[in-house]
Amino acid sequence: MPISALNRHTARARSLRRLTRDKRGSAAVEFAFLAPLLTLMLLGTIELGRAINMHRVFTMATDSTGDLVAREQYVGTSSTAAQTNLDSMMLSIKQLMQPYDSTSLALGVISVQASPTNASDTRVVWSYSYNGYTVPSKCATYALPAGFLATGGSMIVVVSSYIFKPLFTNVIPGMSGSMTWTDKSYHSPRNSCVDYVQGDNCSSLSC
């Protein structure tokens, strides 16, 4: 091999050896591999924390609705007044959802009473719908957990739904769209029952 070619080969070999020992930039390369994973972990932590807190507020809104209604002896002095009063209560519930969006919050308030002769025969006395929630009509059968009511007893049931929309849709695996949450709470009236209109005497309901 000519001397010049041998020198070039030797120089090239030395350069390759120096390159294999050169660790400069390795941290940047490693970070480039890890950055997407770390970003996903950060976004996932933010989204999970947001979802947990929002769900807590949502369930609190459901419970508070039942507590507000169960405190009343009657909802209104007329059907119109009862509707207006319940609508006003919902404004308070919307405030409880702050700072989160409450436009997708839907609630149903259902007054359920057991037959005076059969505790397992539970029916709807009156119902109220907020934001389009489907509620059963008066005298419809409404199942309650066994032992919830004695004969002639009354219960306020609140059912609710809420659409949770992730901030990072299509970024975090498993969070590709909105999710619908549902909740239900049961409340014993402070009085024997909660009349929809004053003087309804719901404890003597017959269907």
Backbone as a printed PyTorch tensor [residue, N CA C, xyz], in Angstrom:
tensor([[[   0.8610,   -1.1790,    0.0000],
         [   0.0000,    0.0000,    0.0000],
         [   0.9100,    1.2450,    0.0000]],

        [[   0.6230,    2.2280,   -0.8730],
         [   1.4330,    3.4530,   -0.8890],
         [   1.3760,    4.1480,    0.4590]],

        [[   2.4560,    4.9100,    0.7580],
         [   2.5570,    5.5990,    2.0310],
         [   1.4130,    6.5850,    2.2290]],

        [[   1.0730,    7.3080,    1.1760],
         [   0.0000,    8.3210,    1.2980],
         [  -1.3450,    7.6640,    1.6220]],

        [[  -1.6320,    6.5410,    0.9620],
         [  -2.8840,    5.8360,    1.2230],
         [  -2.8950,    5.2690,    2.6290]],

        [[  -1.7350,    4.7680,    3.0850],
         [  -1.6410,    4.2330,    4.4320],
         [  -1.8680,    5.3190,    5.4720]],

        [[  -1.3000,    6.4950,    5.1960],
         [  -1.5080,    7.6110,    6.1320],
         [  -2.9850,    8.0100,    6.2050]],

        [[  -3.5990,    8.0510,    5.0300],
         [  -5.0240,    8.4100,    5.0190],
         [  -5.8450,    7.3880,    5.7840]],

        [[  -5.5390,    6.1070,    5.6070],
         [  -6.2730,    5.0380,    6.2980],
         [  -6.0700,    5.1330,    7.8070]],

        [[  -4.8220,    5.4070,    8.1920],
         [  -4.5190,    5.5270,    9.6260],
         [  -5.2400,    6.7270,   10.2320]],

        [[  -5.2180,    7.8460,    9.5030],
         [  -5.9010,    9.0490,    9.9950],
         [  -7.4000,    8.8090,   10.1260]],

        [[  -7.9610,    8.0910,    9.1380],
         [  -9.4030,    7.7940,    9.1960],
         [  -9.7230,    6.8950,   10.3810]],

        [[  -8.8740,    5.9170,   10.6480],
         [  -9.0910,    5.0160,   11.7780],
         [  -9.0200,    5.7700,   13.0980]],

        [[  -8.0490,    6.6860,   13.1900],
         [  -7.9290,    7.4750,   14.4050],
         [  -9.1630,    8.3570,   14.6210]],

        [[  -9.6620,    8.9240,   13.5370],
         [ -10.8620,    9.7760,   13.6270],
         [ -12.0700,    8.9750,   14.1070]],

        [[ -12.1880,    7.7580,   13.5790],
         [ -13.3100,    6.9090,   13.9950],
         [ -13.1970,    6.5380,   15.4620]],

        [[ -11.9570,    6.2480,   15.9130],
         [ -11.7890,    5.9090,   17.3270],
         [ -12.1270,    7.0950,   18.2250]],

        [[ -11.6880,    8.3040,   17.7990],
         [ -12.0250,    9.4910,   18.5810],
         [ -13.5390,    9.7190,   18.6070]],

        [[ -14.2030,    9.4440,   17.4700],
         [ -15.6480,    9.6510,   17.3910],
         [ -16.4080,    8.7020,   18.3100]],

        [[ -15.9290,    7.4390,   18.3650],
         [ -16.6160,    6.4710,   19.2300],
         [ -16.4470,    6.8010,   20.7050]],

        [[ -15.3360,    7.4850,   21.0380],
         [ -15.1070,    7.8620,   22.4350],
         [ -15.7250,    9.2130,   22.7920]],

        [[ -16.1750,    9.9580,   21.7890],
         [ -16.7120,   11.3000,   22.0130],
         [ -18.1500,   11.1990,   22.5290]],

        [[ -18.3970,   11.6430,   23.7520],
         [ -19.7270,   11.5800,   24.3720],
         [ -20.4760,   12.9070,   24.3090]],

        [[ -19.8850,   13.9000,   23.6890],
         [ -20.5470,   15.1900,   23.5990],
         [ -21.8450,   15.0790,   22.7950]],

        [[ -22.9430,   15.6680,   23.3570],
         [ -24.2300,   15.6340,   22.6660],
         [ -25.0870,   14.4310,   22.9890]],

        [[ -24.5260,   13.4820,   23.7410],
         [ -25.3060,   12.2790,   24.0530],
         [ -26.5400,   12.6120,   24.8940]],

        [[ -26.3960,   13.5930,   25.8030],
         [ -27.5320,   13.9910,   26.6390],
         [ -28.6530,   14.5700,   25.7920]],

        [[ -28.2570,   15.3520,   24.7780],
         [ -29.2670,   15.9460,   23.8900],
         [ -30.0120,   14.8720,   23.1020]],

        [[ -29.2490,   13.8650,   22.6550],
         [ -29.8780,   12.7710,   21.9090],
         [ -30.8400,   11.9930,   22.8040]],

        [[ -30.4010,   11.7070,   24.0350],
         [ -31.2600,   10.9860,   24.9700],
         [ -32.5200,   11.7950,   25.2930]],

        [[ -32.3390,   13.0940,   25.4810],
         [ -33.5030,   13.9380,   25.7810],
         [ -34.4730,   13.9600,   24.6070]],

        [[ -33.9410,   13.9440,   23.3880],
         [ -34.8090,   13.9440,   22.2100],
         [ -35.6990,   12.7010,   22.1870]],

        [[ -35.1600,   11.5770,   22.6660],
         [ -35.9590,   10.3530,   22.7430],
         [ -36.9810,   10.4260,   23.8780]],

        [[ -36.5890,   11.0350,   25.0130],
         [ -37.4370,   11.0510,   26.2000],
         [ -38.4490,   12.1900,   26.2080]],

        [[ -38.1700,   13.2670,   25.4970],
         [ -39.0360,   14.4510,   25.5510],
         [ -40.4950,   14.1570,   25.2230]],

        [[ -40.7930,   13.4170,   24.1510],
         [ -42.2130,   13.1320,   23.8750],
         [ -42.8970,   12.3740,   25.0130]],

        [[ -42.1810,   11.3860,   25.5830],
         [ -42.7600,   10.6190,   26.6920],
         [ -42.9750,   11.5070,   27.9130]],

        [[ -41.9910,   12.3400,   28.2270],
         [ -42.1250,   13.2380,   29.3750],
         [ -43.2610,   14.2310,   29.1610]],

        [[ -43.4190,   14.6960,   27.9300],
         [ -44.5080,   15.6320,   27.6220],
         [ -45.8620,   14.9710,   27.8220]],

        [[ -45.9890,   13.7260,   27.3320],
         [ -47.2450,   12.9930,   27.5150],
         [ -47.5430,   12.7710,   28.9950]],

        [[ -46.5100,   12.4550,   29.7630],
         [ -46.7070,   12.2430,   31.1960],
         [ -47.1550,   13.5320,   31.8760]],

        [[ -46.5810,   14.6580,   31.4850],
         [ -46.9690,   15.9440,   32.0630],
         [ -48.4060,   16.2910,   31.7110]],

        [[ -48.7540,   16.1640,   30.4360],
         [ -50.1160,   16.4760,   30.0100],
         [ -51.1270,   15.5290,   30.6590]],

        [[ -50.7390,   14.2500,   30.7730],
         [ -51.6280,   13.2790,   31.4070],
         [ -51.8670,   13.6010,   32.8650]],

        [[ -50.8220,   14.0450,   33.5680],
         [ -50.9680,   14.4140,   34.9800],
         [ -51.8930,   15.6150,   35.1340]],

        [[ -51.7070,   16.6040,   34.2580],
         [ -52.5740,   17.7900,   34.2940],
         [ -54.0220,   17.3970,   34.0340]],

        [[ -54.2430,   16.5660,   33.0130],
         [ -55.6050,   16.1880,   32.6430],
         [ -56.2650,   15.3250,   33.7040]],

        [[ -55.4900,   14.4090,   34.2900],
         [ -56.0470,   13.5490,   35.3310],
         [ -56.4440,   14.3660,   36.5540]],

        [[ -55.5850,   15.2980,   36.9570],
         [ -55.9130,   16.1530,   38.0950],
         [ -57.1400,   16.9960,   37.8290]],

        [[ -57.2310,   17.5090,   36.6070],
         [ -58.4040,   18.3080,   36.2280],
         [ -59.6730,   17.4560,   36.2450]],

        [[ -59.5940,   16.2470,   35.7280],
         [ -60.7620,   15.3670,   35.6870],
         [ -61.2200,   14.9890,   37.0930]],

        [[ -60.2670,   14.6700,   37.9840],
         [ -60.6270,   14.2880,   39.3490],
         [ -61.3160,   15.4380,   40.0750]],

        [[ -60.7690,   16.6420,   39.9400],
         [ -61.3640,   17.7880,   40.6190],
         [ -62.7210,   18.1480,   40.0360]],

        [[ -62.8470,   18.0560,   38.7090],
         [ -64.1170,   18.3750,   38.0660],
         [ -65.1950,   17.3560,   38.4620]],

        [[ -64.8090,   16.0880,   38.5670],
         [ -65.7800,   15.0700,   38.9790],
         [ -66.2220,   15.3000,   40.4250]],

        [[ -65.3030,   15.7320,   41.2610],
         [ -65.6530,   16.0470,   42.6460],
         [ -66.6700,   17.1820,   42.7040]],

        [[ -66.4600,   18.2120,   41.9000],
         [ -67.3880,   19.3440,   41.8580],
         [ -68.7470,   18.9030,   41.3080]],

        [[ -68.7230,   18.0370,   40.3050],
         [ -69.9590,   17.5310,   39.7100],
         [ -70.7870,   16.7490,   40.7310]],

        [[ -70.1520,   15.8460,   41.4700],
         [ -70.8880,   15.0790,   42.4790],
         [ -71.3770,   15.9830,   43.6180]],

        [[ -70.5970,   17.0120,   43.9440],
         [ -71.0220,   17.9610,   44.9680],
         [ -72.2630,   18.7130,   44.5090]],

        [[ -72.3200,   19.0570,   43.2140],
         [ -73.4940,   19.7430,   42.6720],
         [ -74.7270,   18.8490,   42.7540]],

        [[ -74.5540,   17.5600,   42.4680],
         [ -75.6690,   16.6130,   42.5550],
         [ -76.1800,   16.4990,   43.9860]],

        [[ -75.2710,   16.3340,   44.9350],
         [ -75.6580,   16.2160,   46.3420],
         [ -76.3140,   17.5010,   46.8500]],

        [[ -75.7700,   18.6420,   46.4550],
         [ -76.3060,   19.9220,   46.9240],
         [ -77.7200,   20.1610,   46.4120]],

        [[ -78.0020,   19.7130,   45.1970],
         [ -79.3500,   19.8560,   44.6540],
         [ -80.3530,   19.1120,   45.5220]],

        [[ -80.0420,   17.8670,   45.8410],
         [ -80.9420,   17.0810,   46.6860],
         [ -81.0850,   17.6710,   48.0720]],

        [[ -79.9960,   18.1850,   48.6310],
         [ -80.0430,   18.7600,   49.9680],
         [ -80.9220,   20.0100,   49.9990]],

        [[ -80.8150,   20.8480,   48.9530],
         [ -81.6310,   22.0600,   48.8900],
         [ -83.1200,   21.7230,   48.8240]],

        [[ -83.4730,   20.7670,   47.9780],
         [ -84.8890,   20.4060,   47.8110],
         [ -85.4190,   19.7160,   49.0620]],

        [[ -84.6270,   18.8310,   49.6470],
         [ -85.0850,   18.0560,   50.8070],
         [ -85.3390,   18.9380,   52.0220]],

        [[ -84.7840,   20.1290,   52.0620],
         [ -84.9950,   21.0330,   53.1890],
         [ -86.3850,   21.6890,   53.1740]],

        [[ -87.0170,   21.6930,   52.0000],
         [ -88.2700,   22.4280,   51.8370],
         [ -89.4800,   21.6060,   52.2880]],

        [[ -90.4820,   22.3040,   52.7920],
         [ -91.7550,   21.6480,   53.0840],
         [ -92.5950,   21.5720,   51.8120]],

        [[ -92.4910,   22.5990,   51.0000],
         [ -93.1130,   22.6060,   49.6760],
         [ -92.2290,   23.4460,   48.7590]],

        [[ -92.3180,   23.1940,   47.4510],
         [ -91.4500,   23.8780,   46.5030],
         [ -92.0000,   25.2490,   46.1360]],

        [[ -93.3270,   25.3580,   46.0060],
         [ -93.9360,   26.6350,   45.6560],
         [ -95.3920,   26.6830,   46.0480]],

        [[ -95.9790,   27.8620,   45.9850],
         [ -97.4000,   28.0240,   46.3130],
         [ -98.2910,   27.7310,   45.1120]],

        [[ -97.6860,   27.5530,   43.9520],
         [ -98.4040,   27.1710,   42.7340],
         [ -97.4260,   26.4070,   41.8380]],

        [[ -97.9500,   25.7810,   40.7990],
         [ -97.0710,   25.0380,   39.8900],
         [ -96.0560,   25.9600,   39.2270]],

        [[ -96.5140,   27.1450,   38.8480],
         [ -95.6130,   28.1170,   38.2210],
         [ -94.5300,   28.5580,   39.1960]],

        [[ -94.9440,   28.8420,   40.4420],
         [ -93.9760,   29.2640,   41.4550],
         [ -92.9880,   28.1460,   41.7730]],

        [[ -93.4690,   26.9050,   41.7980],
         [ -92.5790,   25.7640,   42.0720],
         [ -91.5340,   25.6270,   40.9700]],

        [[ -91.9710,   25.7590,   39.7210],
         [ -91.0380,   25.6820,   38.5970],
         [ -90.0000,   26.8060,   38.6810]],

        [[ -90.4670,   28.0080,   38.9980],
         [ -89.5640,   29.1550,   39.1080],
         [ -88.5580,   28.9640,   40.2340]],

        [[ -89.0310,   28.4680,   41.3710],
         [ -88.1350,   28.2600,   42.5130],
         [ -87.0710,   27.2030,   42.2090]],

        [[ -87.4830,   26.1320,   41.5430],
         [ -86.5120,   25.0900,   41.1910],
         [ -85.5080,   25.6110,   40.1650]],

        [[ -85.9850,   26.4130,   39.2170],
         [ -85.0790,   27.0230,   38.2480],
         [ -84.0520,   27.9040,   38.9560]],

        [[ -84.4980,   28.6220,   39.9770],
         [ -83.5990,   29.4860,   40.7400],
         [ -82.5560,   28.6600,   41.4960]],

        [[ -82.9960,   27.5140,   42.0390],
         [ -82.0450,   26.6310,   42.7080],
         [ -80.9540,   26.1720,   41.7390]],

        [[ -81.3370,   25.9260,   40.5030],
         [ -80.3680,   25.4620,   39.5160],
         [ -79.3190,   26.5290,   39.2080]],

        [[ -79.7010,   27.8100,   39.3250],
         [ -78.7190,   28.8770,   39.1370],
         [ -77.6340,   28.7960,   40.2040]],

        [[ -78.0560,   28.4500,   41.4310],
         [ -77.0830,   28.2690,   42.5110],
         [ -76.1910,   27.0710,   42.2410]],

        [[ -76.7760,   26.0130,   41.7200],
         [ -75.9990,   24.8170,   41.4200],
         [ -74.9860,   25.0960,   40.3160]],

        [[ -75.3710,   25.9000,   39.3300],
         [ -74.4340,   26.2590,   38.2680],
         [ -73.2290,   27.0070,   38.8350]],

        [[ -73.4800,   27.8410,   39.8450],
         [ -72.3810,   28.5620,   40.4690],
         [ -71.4190,   27.6050,   41.1720]],

        [[ -71.9660,   26.5110,   41.7090],
         [ -71.1050,   25.5250,   42.3710],
         [ -70.1280,   24.8830,   41.3830]],

        [[ -70.5070,   24.8360,   40.1200],
         [ -69.6510,   24.2160,   39.1090],
         [ -68.4690,   25.0970,   38.7200]],

        [[ -68.5170,   26.3720,   39.0780],
         [ -67.4250,   27.2730,   38.7180],
         [ -66.0960,   26.8140,   39.3380]],

        [[ -64.9830,   26.9710,   38.6480],
         [ -64.7850,   27.6890,   37.3790],
         [ -65.0010,   26.8290,   36.1330]],

        [[ -65.5920,   25.6550,   36.3050],
         [ -65.7820,   24.7650,   35.1630],
         [ -67.0820,   25.0880,   34.4350]],

        [[ -67.1030,   24.7470,   33.1620],
         [ -68.2700,   25.0010,   32.3190],
         [ -69.4450,   24.1440,   32.7750]],

        [[ -70.6040,   24.7630,   32.9630],
         [ -71.7860,   24.0400,   33.4480],
         [ -72.8510,   23.8520,   32.3770]],

        [[ -72.5380,   24.1970,   31.1240],
         [ -73.5620,   24.1360,   30.0860],
         [ -74.0330,   22.7070,   29.8060]],

        [[ -73.1810,   21.7140,   30.0450],
         [ -73.5820,   20.3290,   29.7840],
         [ -74.1470,   19.6300,   31.0230]],

        [[ -74.2410,   20.3420,   32.1360],
         [ -74.8010,   19.7500,   33.3570],
         [ -76.3090,   19.5910,   33.2090]],

        [[ -76.8070,   18.3870,   33.4180],
         [ -78.2480,   18.1040,   33.3560],
         [ -78.6640,   17.3880,   34.6340]],

        [[ -79.8260,   17.7590,   35.1690],
         [ -80.2680,   17.2130,   36.4510],
         [ -81.7360,   16.8250,   36.3980]],

        [[ -82.0750,   15.8230,   37.1640],
         [ -83.4570,   15.4390,   37.3650],
         [ -83.7320,   15.3050,   38.8520]],

        [[ -84.7850,   15.9520,   39.3380],
         [ -85.1930,   15.8510,   40.7370],
         [ -86.4910,   15.0570,   40.7940]],

        [[ -86.4950,   13.9930,   41.5860],
         [ -87.6480,   13.0880,   41.6150],
         [ -88.0680,   12.8480,   43.0580]],

        [[ -89.3140,   13.1410,   43.3410],
         [ -89.8710,   12.8360,   44.6620],
         [ -90.5480,   11.4730,   44.5850]],

        [[ -90.0580,   10.5430,   45.3980],
         [ -90.5440,    9.1560,   45.3540],
         [ -91.1920,    8.8160,   46.6920]],

        [[ -92.3080,    8.1160,   46.6370],
         [ -93.0180,    7.7330,   47.8570],
         [ -93.3800,    6.2500,   47.8340]],

        [[ -93.2660,    5.6130,   48.9810],
         [ -93.6540,    4.2070,   49.1100],
         [ -95.1360,    4.1160,   49.4310]],

        [[ -95.7460,    3.0430,   48.9710],
         [ -97.1570,    2.8120,   49.2650],
         [ -97.3710,    2.7040,   50.7780]],

        [[ -98.5000,    3.2060,   51.2990],
         [ -98.7580,    3.1000,   52.7360],
         [ -98.9690,    1.6640,   53.2160]],

        [[ -99.0960,    0.7350,   52.2620],
         [ -99.2910,   -0.6590,   52.6380],
         [ -98.1750,   -1.5910,   52.1570]],

        [[ -97.2840,   -1.0710,   51.2690],
         [ -96.2330,   -1.9130,   50.6990],
         [ -94.9890,   -1.0550,   50.4420]],

        [[ -93.9680,   -1.2300,   51.2560],
         [ -92.7640,   -0.4050,   51.1530],
         [ -92.0120,   -0.6260,   49.8470]],

        [[ -92.1890,   -1.7630,   49.2130],
         [ -91.4820,   -2.0420,   47.9610],
         [ -92.1850,   -1.4310,   46.7520]],

        [[ -93.4170,   -0.9480,   46.9430],
         [ -94.1650,   -0.2920,   45.8630],
         [ -93.8700,    1.2090,   45.9370]],

        [[ -92.8350,    1.6500,   45.2270],
         [ -92.3970,    3.0580,   45.2740],
         [ -92.7120,    3.7380,   43.9470]],

        [[ -93.3500,    4.9030,   44.0460],
         [ -93.7890,    5.6040,   42.8430],
         [ -93.4260,    7.0830,   42.8990]],

        [[ -93.4430,    7.6910,   41.7170],
         [ -93.0870,    9.1020,   41.5770],
         [ -94.2630,    9.9790,   41.9940]],

        [[ -93.9810,   10.9300,   42.8940],
         [ -94.9870,   11.9060,   43.3050],
         [ -94.9260,   13.1190,   42.3750]],

        [[ -93.7340,   13.6290,   42.1600],
         [ -93.5130,   14.6970,   41.1810],
         [ -92.0620,   14.6480,   40.7220]],

        [[ -91.7920,   15.2720,   39.5940],
         [ -90.4280,   15.2720,   39.0680],
         [ -90.1460,   16.5990,   38.3720]],

        [[ -88.8730,   16.9140,   38.2950],
         [ -88.4320,   18.1750,   37.6870],
         [ -87.2000,   17.8980,   36.8380]],

        [[ -87.1580,   18.5010,   35.6610],
         [ -86.0450,   18.3030,   34.7450],
         [ -85.3160,   19.6170,   34.5060]],

        [[ -83.9820,   19.5450,   34.5840],
         [ -83.1630,   20.7120,   34.2610],
         [ -82.2420,   20.3760,   33.1020]],

        [[ -82.2380,   21.2470,   32.1220],
         [ -81.3680,   21.1170,   30.9490],
         [ -81.6390,   19.8320,   30.1670]],

        [[ -82.9170,   19.4590,   30.1010],
         [ -83.3180,   18.3590,   29.2360],
         [ -83.1660,   16.9620,   29.7920]],

        [[ -82.8710,   16.8390,   31.0940],
         [ -82.7220,   15.4920,   31.6570],
         [ -84.0910,   14.7840,   31.6480]],

        [[ -84.1330,   13.5530,   31.1830],
         [ -85.3870,   12.8000,   31.1140],
         [ -85.7610,   12.2620,   32.4930]],

        [[ -86.9520,   12.6240,   32.9600],
         [ -87.4110,   12.1860,   34.2780],
         [ -88.7310,   11.4360,   34.1250]],

        [[ -89.0400,   10.5130,   35.0360],
         [ -90.2990,    9.7680,   34.9640],
         [ -91.4840,   10.6500,   35.3200]],

        [[ -92.6510,   10.2800,   34.8420],
         [ -93.8670,   11.0590,   35.0990],
         [ -94.4930,   10.6570,   36.4370]],

        [[ -95.4270,   11.4470,   36.8740],
         [ -96.1140,   11.1880,   38.1370],
         [ -96.7740,    9.8080,   38.1270]],

        [[ -96.6620,    9.1160,   39.2250],
         [ -97.2350,    7.7870,   39.4600],
         [ -96.4730,    6.6530,   38.7670]],

        [[ -95.4120,    6.9820,   38.0480],
         [ -94.5910,    5.9260,   37.4420],
         [ -93.8510,    5.1690,   38.5400]],

        [[ -93.6900,    3.8850,   38.3590],
         [ -92.9380,    3.0820,   39.3220],
         [ -91.4680,    3.4900,   39.2770]],

        [[ -90.8780,    3.6710,   40.4470],
         [ -89.4680,    4.0560,   40.5210],
         [ -88.7890,    3.1750,   41.5680]],

        [[ -87.8950,    2.3240,   41.1060],
         [ -87.2430,    1.3670,   42.0060],
         [ -86.2040,    2.0550,   42.8850]],

        [[ -86.2050,    1.7190,   44.1600],
         [ -85.2140,    2.1850,   45.1230],
         [ -84.5150,    0.9750,   45.7310]],

        [[ -83.3010,    1.1530,   46.2430],
         [ -82.6340,    0.0370,   46.9230],
         [ -83.4910,   -0.5110,   48.0490]],

        [[ -83.4430,   -1.7910,   48.2440],
         [ -84.2600,   -2.4460,   49.2700],
         [ -84.0020,   -1.8400,   50.6440]],

        [[ -85.0760,   -1.5760,   51.3610],
         [ -84.9630,   -1.0680,   52.7180],
         [ -84.7840,    0.4310,   52.8250]],

        [[ -84.7720,    1.1480,   51.6980],
         [ -84.5880,    2.5950,   51.7420],
         [ -85.7770,    3.2960,   52.3980]],

        [[ -86.9780,    2.8150,   52.1270],
         [ -88.1810,    3.4730,   52.6420],
         [ -89.0590,    2.5050,   53.4120]],

        [[ -89.6650,    3.0300,   54.4640],
         [ -90.7100,    2.2870,   55.1640],
         [ -92.0320,    2.5740,   54.4500]],

        [[ -93.0740,    1.8790,   54.8330],
         [ -94.3840,    2.1210,   54.2140],
         [ -94.7770,    3.5810,   54.3810]],

        [[ -95.2180,    4.1970,   53.2900],
         [ -95.6370,    5.5960,   53.3130],
         [ -94.5030,    6.5930,   53.3260]],

        [[ -93.2500,    6.1320,   53.3460],
         [ -92.1020,    7.0330,   53.4130],
         [ -91.8430,    7.7480,   52.1010]],

        [[ -91.0820,    8.8390,   52.1780],
         [ -90.7960,    9.6580,   51.0040],
         [ -89.2890,    9.8670,   50.8460]],

        [[ -88.8520,   10.0530,   49.6120],
         [ -87.4270,   10.2220,   49.3260],
         [ -87.2630,   11.1840,   48.1420]],

        [[ -86.2600,   12.0630,   48.2340],
         [ -85.8960,   12.9200,   47.1080],
         [ -84.6830,   12.2970,   46.4250]],

        [[ -84.8370,   12.0090,   45.1500],
         [ -83.7620,   11.4050,   44.3630],
         [ -83.2920,   12.4250,   43.3240]],

        [[ -81.9990,   12.6000,   43.2270],
         [ -81.4300,   13.4900,   42.2090],
         [ -80.5400,   12.6580,   41.2910]],

        [[ -80.8130,   12.7320,   40.0090],
         [ -80.0010,   12.0540,   39.0010],
         [ -79.3760,   13.1260,   38.1160]],

        [[ -78.1630,   12.8800,   37.6630],
         [ -77.4670,   13.9280,   36.9210],
         [ -76.5270,   13.3440,   35.8840]],

        [[ -76.1480,   14.1830,   34.9390],
         [ -75.1530,   13.8100,   33.9390],
         [ -74.3270,   15.0440,   33.5920]],

        [[ -73.1040,   14.7840,   33.1460],
         [ -72.2030,   15.8810,   32.7900],
         [ -71.2380,   15.3770,   31.7300]],

        [[ -70.9960,   16.2060,   30.7230],
         [ -70.0660,   15.8280,   29.6540],
         [ -68.7020,   16.4400,   29.9420]],

        [[ -67.7290,   15.5680,   30.1720],
         [ -66.3610,   16.0040,   30.4260],
         [ -65.6030,   16.0420,   29.1070]],

        [[ -64.9830,   17.1860,   28.8230],
         [ -64.2260,   17.3600,   27.5880],
         [ -62.7500,   17.5690,   27.9240]],

        [[ -61.8890,   16.6140,   27.5860],
         [ -60.4530,   16.7620,   27.8640],
         [ -59.8650,   17.9630,   27.1320]],

        [[ -58.8790,   18.5870,   27.7420],
         [ -58.2070,   19.7210,   27.1050],
         [ -57.3010,   19.2640,   25.9740]],

        [[ -56.7070,   18.0760,   26.1420],
         [ -55.7090,   17.6090,   25.1900],
         [ -56.2520,   16.4430,   24.3690]],

        [[ -57.3960,   16.6570,   23.7550],
         [ -58.0130,   15.6260,   22.9240],
         [ -57.0850,   15.2220,   21.7900]],

        [[ -57.0150,   13.9200,   21.5470],
         [ -56.1860,   13.3470,   20.4760],
         [ -54.6810,   13.5160,   20.7100]],

        [[ -54.2830,   13.9120,   21.9080],
         [ -52.8630,   14.0170,   22.2440],
         [ -52.4640,   12.9030,   23.2060]],

        [[ -53.3160,   12.7010,   24.2330],
         [ -53.0260,   11.6840,   25.2430],
         [ -53.7710,   10.3980,   24.8820]],

        [[ -53.0840,    9.2750,   24.7920],
         [ -53.7590,    7.9970,   24.5000],
         [ -54.8730,    7.7140,   25.5010]],

        [[ -56.0410,    7.2990,   25.0030],
         [ -57.1710,    6.9930,   25.8720],
         [ -58.0750,    8.1800,   26.1200]],

        [[ -57.6650,    9.3710,   25.6700],
         [ -58.4870,   10.5700,   25.8340],
         [ -58.7300,   11.1780,   24.4610]],

        [[ -59.4620,   10.4540,   23.6370],
         [ -59.6840,   10.8730,   22.2600],
         [ -60.9880,   11.6370,   22.0730]],

        [[ -61.7860,   11.7670,   23.1280],
         [ -63.0470,   12.4800,   22.9860],
         [ -63.6870,   12.7350,   24.3300]],

        [[ -64.8950,   13.2900,   24.3040],
         [ -65.5970,   13.6210,   25.5390],
         [ -66.1210,   12.3630,   26.2270]],

        [[ -66.3410,   12.4810,   27.5290],
         [ -66.8700,   11.3850,   28.3350],
         [ -68.0930,   11.8810,   29.0950]],

        [[ -69.1220,   11.0510,   29.1910],
         [ -70.3320,   11.4210,   29.9230],
         [ -70.3070,   10.7800,   31.3030]],

        [[ -70.3560,   11.6160,   32.3170],
         [ -70.4190,   11.1550,   33.6950],
         [ -71.8660,   11.1580,   34.1670]],

        [[ -72.2190,   10.2370,   35.0560],
         [ -73.5480,   10.2110,   35.6550],
         [ -73.4100,   10.0590,   37.1710]],

        [[ -74.4260,   10.5240,   37.8700],
         [ -74.3940,   10.4310,   39.3230],
         [ -75.8320,   10.3550,   39.8360]],

        [[ -75.9860,    9.8830,   41.0700],
         [ -77.3090,    9.7960,   41.6990],
         [ -77.1390,    9.9650,   43.2000]],

        [[ -78.0600,   10.6880,   43.8210],
         [ -78.0140,   10.8580,   45.2730],
         [ -79.4240,   10.7410,   45.8460]],

        [[ -79.5020,   10.3040,   47.0940],
         [ -80.7800,   10.1050,   47.7820],
         [ -80.8100,   10.9860,   49.0310]],

        [[ -81.9630,   11.5920,   49.2750],
         [ -82.0780,   12.5120,   50.4100],
         [ -83.4380,   12.3470,   51.0890]],

        [[ -83.4060,   12.1980,   52.4050],
         [ -84.6430,   12.1220,   53.1760],
         [ -85.1550,   13.5320,   53.4470]],

        [[ -86.4080,   13.8090,   53.1600],
         [ -86.9570,   15.1410,   53.4280],
         [ -86.8740,   15.4930,   54.9080]],

        [[ -86.6520,   16.7800,   55.2120],
         [ -86.6290,   17.2230,   56.6020],
         [ -88.0070,   17.0660,   57.2260]],

        [[ -89.0550,   17.2310,   56.4100],
         [ -90.4230,   16.9690,   56.8480],
         [ -90.8170,   15.5810,   56.3520]],

        [[ -92.0720,   15.2310,   56.4820],
         [ -92.5030,   13.9020,   56.0470],
         [ -92.3430,   13.7330,   54.5410]],

        [[ -92.4690,   14.8330,   53.7900],
         [ -92.3200,   14.8080,   52.3460],
         [ -92.1210,   16.2420,   51.8650]],

        [[ -91.8250,   16.4080,   50.5820],
         [ -91.7110,   17.7340,   49.9780],
         [ -92.8180,   17.8800,   48.9510]],

        [[ -93.8030,   18.7190,   49.2520],
         [ -94.8770,   18.9690,   48.2980],
         [ -94.3510,   19.8000,   47.1380]],

        [[ -94.8240,   19.5070,   45.9430],
         [ -94.4780,   20.3550,   44.8010],
         [ -95.1970,   21.6910,   44.9320]],

        [[ -96.4860,   21.6240,   45.2680],
         [ -97.2860,   22.8180,   45.5300],
         [ -97.8010,   22.7390,   46.9540]],

        [[ -97.7510,   23.8420,   47.6390],
         [ -98.1980,   23.8860,   49.0330],
         [ -99.6210,   23.3250,   49.1570]],

        [[ -99.7920,   22.3810,   50.0850],
         [-101.1030,   21.7970,   50.3170],
         [-101.3700,   20.5380,   49.5180]],

        [[-100.3920,   20.0950,   48.6870],
         [-100.5870,   18.8670,   47.9130],
         [-100.7440,   17.6480,   48.8110]],

        [[-100.1430,   17.7080,   49.9970],
         [-100.2060,   16.5950,   50.9430],
         [ -99.7660,   15.2950,   50.2660]],

        [[ -98.5030,   15.2920,   49.8250],
         [ -98.0040,   14.1520,   49.0250],
         [ -98.0040,   12.8530,   49.8130]],

        [[ -98.0860,   12.9370,   51.1620],
         [ -98.0660,   11.7040,   51.9350],
         [ -99.3190,   10.8700,   51.7310]],

        [[-100.3410,   11.4590,   51.1390],
         [-101.5770,   10.7000,   50.8910],
         [-101.7610,   10.3990,   49.4070]],

        [[-100.6580,   10.4210,   48.6480],
         [-100.7360,   10.1640,   47.2140],
         [-101.3490,    8.7990,   46.9360]],

        [[-102.2530,    8.7440,   45.9730],
         [-102.8230,    7.4790,   45.5330],
         [-102.7250,    7.4280,   44.0060]],

        [[-102.1690,    6.3570,   43.4760],
         [-102.0060,    6.2030,   42.0290],
         [-102.7790,    4.9890,   41.5510]]])
